[in-house]
Amino acid sequence: MDFTIRAATLEDCKDISRMILELAEHEKVSDQIKITQRDLEQDGFSKNPFFHGIIAEVPEHLKSRDGHTKVGYSLYFYTYSSWKGRAVYMEDLYVMPEFRGKGIGQALMAKVSQLGLAAGCNQLNFTVLDWNKSSLDFYRKQGCWDVTSELGYHCMRCEGDALEHLAQGDL
């Protein structure tokens, strides 16, 4: 299939926002989406961005049934491992359903990996839902492994009131 992978721009935020909602609907968590297109614009395209993004785009003659040419994206940011040094974290990898199985997801993931290696990273980290067998299979085909089952780590989170209380020392 004819497609290109390129760096996301400010003008892509509308489509990224649309695809974030599509991903959340697929993952059955659309009620948890709190960010807006404006948040993406500020957080990804300011002087000190919190994330970076790449876009998968098809030519106009291959656009989606809904008329979209931007058919996939990945958001990523750099982190640090106290054991291994520089790392890249892939927050999202999404391809619209009608464009899956055509190499777009693999190309997006390869690009994030290339960018990470170019920045001196030695690992790519991300999460995937335990029920998403097709994604788990896809990632394993890329040479990825499950840290939870192999090392026993769990991804933890603190947010909302608990985060506020933690920050204030009110435990």
Residue frames relative to the residue before (quaternion, step in Angstrom):
aa qw qx qy qz dx dy dz
M 1.0000 0.0000 0.0000 0.0000 0.00 0.00 0.00
D 0.4357 -0.6912 0.5227 0.2431 3.54 -1.08 0.78
F 0.2760 0.7302 -0.5877 0.2128 3.59 -0.66 1.16
T 0.2366 -0.7405 0.6057 0.1697 3.53 -1.31 0.32
I 0.2419 -0.7060 0.6454 0.1626 3.51 -1.31 0.54
R 0.1005 0.7991 -0.5827 0.1085 3.57 -0.77 1.02
A 0.6352 -0.5058 0.4146 0.4108 3.54 -1.31 0.28
A 0.4717 -0.6569 0.5117 0.2901 3.55 -1.04 0.80
T 0.1989 -0.7564 0.6123 0.1159 3.54 -1.20 0.64
L 0.7180 -0.4190 0.3344 0.4439 3.54 -1.31 0.17
E 0.6623 0.5297 -0.2976 0.4384 3.57 0.99 -0.86
D 0.6255 0.5523 -0.3356 0.4371 3.61 1.21 -0.36
C 0.4702 0.7235 -0.4282 0.2686 3.61 1.18 -0.34
K 0.6005 0.5496 -0.3701 0.4475 3.61 1.04 -0.64
D 0.7031 0.4471 -0.2676 0.4838 3.59 0.88 -0.91
I 0.6092 0.5291 -0.3580 0.4699 3.60 1.04 -0.68
S 0.6366 0.5273 -0.3201 0.4629 3.58 0.96 -0.86
R 0.6377 0.5229 -0.3142 0.4704 3.58 0.98 -0.88
M 0.7180 0.4473 -0.2661 0.4621 3.59 0.82 -0.96
I 0.5693 0.5593 -0.3871 0.4618 3.62 1.14 -0.51
L 0.6565 0.4970 -0.3079 0.4767 3.58 0.97 -0.83
E 0.6291 0.5236 -0.3328 0.4684 3.60 1.01 -0.78
L 0.6489 0.5079 -0.3117 0.4731 3.59 0.96 -0.87
A 0.6627 0.5040 -0.3070 0.4610 3.59 0.90 -0.90
E 0.6271 0.5199 -0.3368 0.4723 3.59 1.04 -0.72
H 0.6408 0.5180 -0.3161 0.4703 3.59 1.00 -0.85
E 0.7252 0.4183 -0.2312 0.4957 3.58 1.00 -0.84
K 0.4337 -0.7390 0.4185 0.3011 3.58 1.35 0.10
V 0.6015 0.5418 -0.3655 0.4595 3.59 1.06 0.79
S 0.2323 0.8181 -0.5055 0.1454 3.61 1.12 0.52
D 0.5950 0.5722 -0.3680 0.4278 3.60 1.15 -0.44
Q 0.6567 0.5260 -0.3102 0.4425 3.60 1.22 -0.28
I 0.4867 0.6613 -0.4408 0.3628 3.61 1.25 -0.10
K 0.0518 -0.8175 0.5732 -0.0186 3.56 -0.67 1.14
I 0.6413 0.5432 -0.3433 0.4193 3.60 1.10 -0.54
T 0.2987 -0.7404 0.5817 0.1554 3.51 -1.27 0.54
Q 0.6924 -0.4211 0.3655 0.4580 3.53 -1.32 0.06
R 0.6419 0.5296 -0.3191 0.4535 3.57 0.99 -0.83
D 0.6172 0.5322 -0.3440 0.4663 3.61 1.02 -0.75
L 0.6454 0.5144 -0.3188 0.4661 3.57 0.94 -0.88
E 0.6481 0.5272 -0.3177 0.4484 3.57 0.93 -0.89
Q 0.7013 0.4604 -0.2647 0.4755 3.58 0.91 -0.93
D 0.7499 0.4420 -0.2299 0.4352 3.56 0.79 -1.03
G 0.7590 0.3789 -0.2174 0.4828 3.58 1.10 -0.53
F 0.8017 0.2882 -0.1232 0.5090 3.57 1.13 -0.46
S 0.4158 0.6708 -0.4883 0.3725 3.55 1.13 0.73
K 0.7514 -0.3739 0.2792 0.4666 3.57 -1.31 -0.10
N 0.7819 0.1359 -0.0649 0.6049 3.59 1.04 -0.81
P 0.1470 -0.8469 0.5036 0.0868 3.60 0.28 1.23
F 0.4403 -0.6788 0.5320 0.2498 3.54 -1.19 0.70
F 0.7928 0.0794 -0.0402 0.6030 3.58 1.21 -0.45
H 0.2664 -0.6991 0.6335 0.1975 3.50 -1.42 0.20
G 0.1269 -0.8120 0.5657 0.0669 3.56 -1.16 0.42
I 0.1460 -0.7401 0.6464 0.1148 3.49 -1.34 0.42
I 0.2703 -0.7648 0.5765 0.0987 3.53 -1.21 0.72
A 0.2277 -0.7043 0.6517 0.1653 3.53 -1.21 0.70
E 0.0127 -0.8171 0.5733 -0.0585 3.55 -0.70 1.12
V 0.2205 -0.7584 0.6010 0.1220 3.54 -1.05 0.84
P 0.5947 -0.5514 0.4243 0.4028 3.60 -1.20 0.38
E 0.7056 -0.4898 0.3267 0.3944 3.54 -1.25 0.54
H 0.6885 0.4951 -0.2991 0.4376 3.62 0.91 -0.84
L 0.7040 0.4088 -0.2653 0.5166 3.62 1.26 -0.18
K 0.2968 0.8010 -0.4839 0.1903 3.60 1.26 0.18
S 0.6315 -0.5585 0.3948 0.3652 3.54 -1.26 0.49
R 0.6997 -0.4434 0.3512 0.4365 3.55 -1.33 0.20
D 0.7116 0.4328 -0.2436 0.4970 3.58 1.12 -0.69
G 0.6065 -0.6121 0.3328 0.3832 3.59 1.26 0.16
H 0.4967 0.6643 -0.4283 0.3585 3.60 1.20 0.34
T 0.2354 -0.7483 0.6013 0.1520 3.55 -1.08 0.78
K 0.6316 0.4524 -0.3255 0.5389 3.60 1.24 -0.34
V 0.0242 -0.8755 0.4771 -0.0730 3.53 -0.14 1.37
G 0.7960 0.0958 -0.0779 0.5926 3.59 1.25 0.04
Y 0.0301 -0.7942 0.6068 0.0121 3.53 -1.26 0.38
S 0.0809 -0.7366 0.6596 0.1256 3.49 -1.39 0.14
L 0.1681 -0.7359 0.6466 0.1101 3.53 -1.12 0.79
Y 0.0385 0.8009 -0.5942 0.0637 3.56 -0.97 0.85
F 0.0456 -0.7698 0.6346 0.0503 3.53 -1.32 0.31
Y 0.5023 -0.6641 0.4724 0.2889 3.54 -1.25 0.40
T 0.0840 -0.7773 0.6233 0.0107 3.53 -1.08 0.85
Y 0.3269 -0.7351 0.5566 0.2073 3.54 -1.28 -0.13
S 0.2203 -0.7530 0.6082 0.1206 3.54 -0.97 0.89
S 0.4139 -0.7140 0.5038 0.2552 3.58 -0.77 0.99
W 0.6717 0.4678 -0.3001 0.4898 3.61 1.23 -0.22
K 0.8375 0.2259 -0.0641 0.4934 3.57 0.90 -0.92
G 0.5598 -0.6287 0.3874 0.3759 3.60 1.23 -0.06
R 0.8541 -0.1548 0.1223 0.4813 3.53 -1.18 -0.71
A 0.0100 0.7841 -0.6188 0.0475 3.52 -1.08 0.87
V 0.2571 -0.7171 0.6188 0.1918 3.53 -1.28 0.40
Y 0.1993 -0.7731 0.5952 0.0911 3.56 -0.97 0.93
M 0.2250 -0.7638 0.5951 0.1091 3.55 -0.74 1.10
E 0.2676 -0.7987 0.5229 0.1306 3.56 -0.28 1.27
D 0.8020 0.0089 0.0366 0.5961 3.58 0.89 -0.95
L 0.0139 0.7126 -0.7008 -0.0283 3.50 -1.32 0.57
Y 0.1369 0.8085 -0.5518 0.1520 3.57 -0.45 1.19
V 0.0196 -0.7397 0.6727 -0.0003 3.50 -1.16 0.86
M 0.5208 -0.6367 0.4656 0.3264 3.57 -0.88 0.92
P 0.6300 -0.5994 0.3353 0.3625 3.62 -0.90 0.88
E 0.6991 0.4814 -0.2994 0.4358 3.61 0.86 -0.84
F 0.7071 0.4264 -0.2598 0.5007 3.61 1.28 -0.18
R 0.4528 0.6907 -0.4508 0.3387 3.59 1.26 0.14
G 0.7656 0.3593 -0.2731 0.4585 3.54 -1.23 0.53
K 0.6286 0.5426 -0.3252 0.4524 3.58 1.25 0.26
G 0.6429 -0.5586 0.3102 0.4225 3.60 1.27 0.28
I 0.4716 0.6978 -0.4362 0.3168 3.59 1.25 -0.07
G 0.6606 0.5030 -0.3125 0.4615 3.61 0.88 -0.90
Q 0.6504 0.5044 -0.3135 0.4736 3.57 0.95 -0.86
A 0.6563 0.5084 -0.3115 0.4624 3.61 0.98 -0.81
L 0.6321 0.5158 -0.3325 0.4731 3.59 1.01 -0.75
M 0.6791 0.4842 -0.2887 0.4701 3.57 0.88 -0.96
A 0.6253 0.5311 -0.3341 0.4640 3.59 1.02 -0.76
K 0.6569 0.5138 -0.3139 0.4538 3.59 0.97 -0.84
V 0.6266 0.5092 -0.3389 0.4830 3.60 0.98 -0.81
S 0.6474 0.5187 -0.3133 0.4622 3.59 0.98 -0.83
Q 0.6447 0.5181 -0.3123 0.4673 3.59 0.96 -0.86
L 0.6641 0.4960 -0.3015 0.4713 3.58 0.93 -0.92
G 0.6358 0.5246 -0.3207 0.4665 3.58 1.02 -0.78
L 0.6676 0.4901 -0.3042 0.4707 3.58 0.88 -0.91
A 0.6427 0.5282 -0.3173 0.4551 3.58 0.99 -0.81
A 0.6920 0.4435 -0.2619 0.5058 3.59 1.18 -0.60
G 0.5961 -0.6043 0.3530 0.3936 3.60 1.25 0.17
C 0.4207 0.7039 -0.4717 0.3241 3.60 1.22 0.33
N 0.2116 -0.7854 0.5685 0.1233 3.54 -1.16 0.61
Q 0.7751 0.1939 -0.1803 0.5737 3.56 1.22 0.30
L 0.2509 -0.7137 0.6385 0.1414 3.50 -1.33 0.62
N 0.0708 -0.8009 0.5946 0.0014 3.56 -0.78 1.05
F 0.1477 0.7567 -0.6279 0.1060 3.55 -1.21 0.62
T 0.3276 -0.7120 0.5729 0.2400 3.56 -1.30 0.16
V 0.0695 -0.7586 0.6459 0.0504 3.53 -1.29 0.45
L 0.5321 -0.6424 0.4508 0.3177 3.55 -1.03 0.80
D 0.5471 -0.6619 0.4087 0.3092 3.57 -0.95 0.89
W 0.6825 0.4842 -0.2926 0.4627 3.63 1.13 -0.50
N 0.5988 0.5934 -0.3488 0.4095 3.59 1.25 -0.28
K 0.1421 -0.8552 0.4951 0.0570 3.56 0.49 1.27
S 0.6491 0.5189 -0.3411 0.4393 3.61 0.91 -0.81
S 0.6635 0.4792 -0.3103 0.4836 3.61 1.00 -0.75
L 0.6243 0.5295 -0.3397 0.4632 3.59 0.97 -0.80
D 0.6550 0.5005 -0.3080 0.4750 3.60 0.94 -0.86
F 0.6342 0.5329 -0.3239 0.4571 3.58 0.96 -0.89
Y 0.6970 0.4737 -0.2854 0.4564 3.59 0.80 -0.98
R 0.6302 0.5225 -0.3383 0.4641 3.59 1.01 -0.73
K 0.6243 0.5326 -0.3346 0.4633 3.60 1.06 -0.71
Q 0.6603 0.4945 -0.3038 0.4767 3.58 1.17 -0.54
G 0.5931 -0.5880 0.3555 0.4196 3.60 1.29 -0.03
C 0.4732 0.6714 -0.4396 0.3634 3.59 1.25 0.22
W 0.1697 -0.7794 0.5954 0.0959 3.57 -1.21 0.48
D 0.5359 -0.6504 0.4598 0.2800 3.52 -1.27 0.58
V 0.3343 -0.7701 0.5159 0.1707 3.57 -0.34 1.28
T 0.6245 0.5583 -0.3494 0.4199 3.59 0.99 -0.79
S 0.7357 0.4084 -0.2513 0.4783 3.58 0.76 -0.97
E 0.6970 0.4812 -0.2807 0.4515 3.61 1.04 -0.68
L 0.8185 0.2285 -0.0918 0.5190 3.59 0.88 -0.94
G 0.4793 -0.7085 0.4118 0.3141 3.57 1.24 -0.24
Y 0.4386 0.6853 -0.4737 0.3370 3.60 1.21 0.24
H 0.1656 -0.7460 0.6336 0.1205 3.53 -1.21 0.58
C 0.4349 -0.6629 0.5442 0.2744 3.55 -1.10 0.73
M 0.1141 -0.8138 0.5695 0.0208 3.59 -0.62 1.14
R 0.0865 -0.7923 0.6030 0.0354 3.56 -1.23 0.51
C 0.0653 -0.7380 0.6696 0.0527 3.52 -1.26 0.63
E 0.1345 0.8072 -0.5602 0.1284 3.60 -0.73 1.01
G 0.7895 0.3513 -0.2320 0.4465 3.54 -1.36 0.09
D 0.8432 -0.0943 0.1013 0.5195 3.54 -1.02 -0.90
A 0.6305 0.5397 -0.3420 0.4407 3.58 0.98 -0.80
L 0.6441 0.5095 -0.3167 0.4747 3.60 1.01 -0.78
E 0.6394 0.5210 -0.3179 0.4677 3.57 0.99 -0.85
H 0.6709 0.4909 -0.2946 0.4714 3.59 0.91 -0.91
L 0.6356 0.5289 -0.3250 0.4589 3.56 1.00 -0.81
A 0.6663 0.5118 -0.2909 0.4577 3.57 0.94 -0.93
Q 0.7162 0.4294 -0.2415 0.4944 3.58 1.09 -0.72
G 0.4767 -0.6845 0.4319 0.3432 3.56 1.25 -0.13
D 0.4728 0.6871 -0.4250 0.3518 3.61 1.25 0.33
L 0.2841 0.7868 -0.5112 0.1972 3.57 0.46 1.09
